[in-house]
Amino acid sequence: MALIIAFLLGVGNFACHRAVIASGHRMLSEMPPGALKAAQRASLALEFILLCGALYAATHGAVHWVWLYAGYFLLNLGAAWSIVTRRL
């Protein structure tokens, strides 16, 4: 069950990431195109590494790491909501 939860949290993190990229927020639109592309790729790579770590921990019974990943997801969700709704 922890593996499924970690996977769904990862899907949610990638969805939040995509929503921020597609939002056209001023913070992103003012970046130079090359730096923006590099930052997008680096942040996607980081998300993938964190998801792989959470999935690895879940398969080996370290459920506390899945709880930490859930907390990370909630922080990402709040930040993405703030950016997409232009509150930030």
N, C-alpha and C positions, 0 to 999 in steps of 0.2 A: 504494500500500500504506500509506503514511503517513497518508493521509486516512482509510482504514478503521480504522487503529489509533487515531487521534485520536478518531474517532466512538465506537468501543467504549470507550475510556477515559472519554469524556464520559458515556456511558450508565452506566458503573460509578460515576462521581462522583454522578450523580443518584440512583442506587440507594442509595449510602451515605448521601446526604442524607436520603432518604425513610426509611431504616431508623432514623436518629437521631431524626427527628421522631416516628416511630411508637413509639419505645422507651419513652416515658413516663418518661424519666430525671428524677430530682429537679431537676437543673439547669434543665430546661425546664418542669417542672410548677410550679415556684415563681415563674416569671415572670408578670407581669400579662398577661392575655389579649391586650390591644391591642399590647403590646410584643412578645409572642411572635409574633403574626401579622405584624407589621412586620418582625421579624428573619427570619422564614421567607421572606417575599417578597424581602427584600433579599439574603439568601444565595442564593436560587434565581436571582435576577437576576445576581448575581456569577458563579455557576456557568455560567450561559448565556453571559455575556460572555467568560469564559475559554475556554469550548468554542468559541465563534465565532472567537476569536483563534487558537486551536490549529488549527482547521480552515482558516482563512485562510492561516496559515503553512504548513500541509501542502500546500495547493494551489499555493503559490508556491515550493515546494522547500526551505523552511527547516526541515529535519528536526530540527535541534537544538532547536527550540521544541517539537516533539512529544516529544522526550526529557525536556525540562523539565516538560511537562504530565504525562508518565508519572510523574515524581518527585512532582509535586503529587498525583496520584492515589494513590500509595503512602502519602503522608502522610495524606490523607483516609481511606484504608482503615484505617490504623492507629488514627486518632482515632475513627472510627466503631466499629471493633471494641472499643476501650476503653470507649466510652460504652454500646454495646448490651450488652456482657457485664458491665457495672457494675464495671469495674476502675478507673474514674475517678470 
